[in-house]
Amino acid sequence: MKEITTPADLKYDAKGLIPCVVQQYDTGEVLMVAWMNEESVGLTLKTGTTWFWSRSRQELWNKGATSGNMQEVKELWADCDSDTLLVKVDSPGPACHTGNRTCFFKRVEGGAR
C-alpha cells in the first residue's frame, strides 16, 4: 500500500481543489461531498477535524465550527489516482446544512431501484 506523505502528494484540479467524500466510519453511511485544497487537507490532518474549501464563499471552513456538529477524523484515504479523497469520520450530529443526517436524502426518480 502506497502512503501519501504530504498534502502536496495529492492531485488537485486546475483550481487547486480535490473532491472529498465524507463517510461515517462505523456504518459506512455517506454523509456529504465537499471540496478541499492543499491547506484544508493539511488542517484536517493537523487538527483531526474536517476542513474544506467553500467555492461559493472562497474561504476555508471547519465543518461544525458554527453548528457544533464537528466531524472527528478517523481515517483519510486517497483513491488510486490520488485525485479524490475519502475521509472516514465520527459525525455525531447532522452533516448537512439542512439539518439532515446526510446530504443525500433526495431520490432521483426514474432511476434504478
BAZATI-533902 format. One record per residue (C-alpha): residue in three letters; x, y, z. Coordinates in steps of 0.02 Angstrom, whole numbers, m for minus. Layout:
BEGIN
pt marza->ALA&px->X&py->Y&pz->Z
...
//
This chain:
BEGIN
pt marza->MET&px->0&py->0&pz->0
pt marza->LYS&px->74&py->167&pz->m54
pt marza->GLU&px->68&py->304&pz->75
pt marza->ILE&px->32&py->485&pz->36
pt marza->THR&px->155&py->576&pz->147
pt marza->THR&px->102&py->757&pz->123
pt marza->PRO&px->m48&py->852&pz->54
pt marza->ALA&px->65&py->906&pz->m90
pt marza->ASP&px->72&py->724&pz->m149
pt marza->LEU&px->m112&py->732&pz->m199
pt marza->LYS&px->m175&py->782&pz->m372
pt marza->TYR&px->m279&py->941&pz->m369
pt marza->ASP&px->m381&py->1010&pz->m515
pt marza->ALA&px->m341&py->1170&pz->m610
pt marza->LYS&px->m422&py->1271&pz->m469
pt marza->GLY&px->m315&py->1185&pz->m337
pt marza->LEU&px->m460&py->1080&pz->m272
pt marza->ILE&px->m491&py->896&pz->m240
pt marza->PRO&px->m662&py->816&pz->m206
pt marza->CYS&px->m686&py->733&pz->m37
pt marza->VAL&px->m818&py->604&pz->7
pt marza->VAL&px->m861&py->606&pz->193
pt marza->GLN&px->m917&py->440&pz->267
pt marza->GLN&px->m971&py->388&pz->442
pt marza->TYR&px->m828&py->273&pz->495
pt marza->ASP&px->m928&py->138&pz->585
pt marza->THR&px->m1082&py->123&pz->474
pt marza->GLY&px->m1015&py->167&pz->302
pt marza->GLU&px->m1154&py->296&pz->279
pt marza->VAL&px->m1105&py->429&pz->151
pt marza->LEU&px->m1135&py->596&pz->236
pt marza->MET&px->m1079&py->728&pz->113
pt marza->VAL&px->m960&py->777&pz->m26
pt marza->ALA&px->m857&py->935&pz->m14
pt marza->TRP&px->m701&py->1012&pz->m89
pt marza->MET&px->m529&py->1027&pz->m11
pt marza->ASN&px->m374&py->1120&pz->m61
pt marza->GLU&px->m197&py->1084&pz->m3
pt marza->GLU&px->m216&py->1196&pz->150
pt marza->SER&px->m380&py->1116&pz->207
pt marza->VAL&px->m305&py->941&pz->187
pt marza->GLY&px->m160&py->996&pz->297
pt marza->LEU&px->m276&py->1072&pz->427
pt marza->THR&px->m383&py->914&pz->429
pt marza->LEU&px->m228&py->808&pz->462
pt marza->LYS&px->m162&py->930&pz->593
pt marza->THR&px->m322&py->959&pz->692
pt marza->GLY&px->m412&py->792&pz->674
pt marza->THR&px->m571&py->880&pz->616
pt marza->THR&px->m632&py->910&pz->438
pt marza->TRP&px->m585&py->1070&pz->347
pt marza->PHE&px->m650&py->1112&pz->174
pt marza->TRP&px->m639&py->1247&pz->42
pt marza->SER&px->m801&py->1340&pz->8
pt marza->ARG&px->m812&py->1375&pz->m177
pt marza->SER&px->m956&py->1498&pz->m153
pt marza->ARG&px->m876&py->1597&pz->m11
pt marza->GLN&px->m696&py->1571&pz->m70
pt marza->GLU&px->m637&py->1529&pz->106
pt marza->LEU&px->m588&py->1386&pz->219
pt marza->TRP&px->m718&py->1315&pz->337
pt marza->ASN&px->m705&py->1195&pz->481
pt marza->LYS&px->m858&py->1082&pz->473
pt marza->GLY&px->m962&py->1104&pz->629
pt marza->ALA&px->m871&py->1257&pz->696
pt marza->THR&px->m1034&py->1357&pz->689
pt marza->SER&px->m1164&py->1219&pz->716
pt marza->GLY&px->m1065&py->1119&pz->844
pt marza->ASN&px->m1076&py->963&pz->734
pt marza->MET&px->m888&py->936&pz->722
pt marza->GLN&px->m827&py->786&pz->623
pt marza->GLU&px->m688&py->689&pz->710
pt marza->VAL&px->m572&py->615&pz->579
pt marza->LYS&px->m537&py->429&pz->598
pt marza->GLU&px->m450&py->396&pz->430
pt marza->LEU&px->m407&py->490&pz->272
pt marza->TRP&px->m386&py->395&pz->109
pt marza->ALA&px->m340&py->443&pz->m69
pt marza->ASP&px->m407&py->347&pz->m218
pt marza->CYS&px->m297&py->252&pz->m341
pt marza->ASP&px->m259&py->410&pz->m442
pt marza->SER&px->m236&py->521&pz->m288
pt marza->ASP&px->m365&py->642&pz->m357
pt marza->THR&px->m513&py->604&pz->m242
pt marza->LEU&px->m517&py->587&pz->m53
pt marza->LEU&px->m619&py->483&pz->66
pt marza->VAL&px->m623&py->542&pz->246
pt marza->LYS&px->m697&py->425&pz->374
pt marza->VAL&px->m766&py->522&pz->521
pt marza->ASP&px->m866&py->510&pz->678
pt marza->SER&px->m1006&py->634&pz->646
pt marza->PRO&px->m1121&py->634&pz->798
pt marza->GLY&px->m1241&py->765&pz->729
pt marza->PRO&px->m1315&py->812&pz->561
pt marza->ALA&px->m1187&py->826&pz->421
pt marza->CYS&px->m1299&py->926&pz->304
pt marza->HIS&px->m1327&py->1114&pz->321
pt marza->THR&px->m1514&py->1075&pz->304
pt marza->GLY&px->m1511&py->984&pz->470
pt marza->ASN&px->m1522&py->811&pz->391
pt marza->ARG&px->m1404&py->674&pz->446
pt marza->THR&px->m1337&py->657&pz->269
pt marza->CYS&px->m1339&py->771&pz->118
pt marza->PHE&px->m1404&py->625&pz->14
pt marza->PHE&px->m1591&py->623&pz->50
pt marza->LYS&px->m1665&py->666&pz->m122
pt marza->ARG&px->m1704&py->513&pz->m227
pt marza->VAL&px->m1691&py->542&pz->m414
pt marza->GLU&px->m1846&py->459&pz->m486
pt marza->GLY&px->m1842&py->354&pz->m643
pt marza->GLY&px->m1676&py->276&pz->m598
pt marza->ALA&px->m1630&py->103&pz->m537
pt marza->ARG&px->m1711&py->48&pz->m375
//
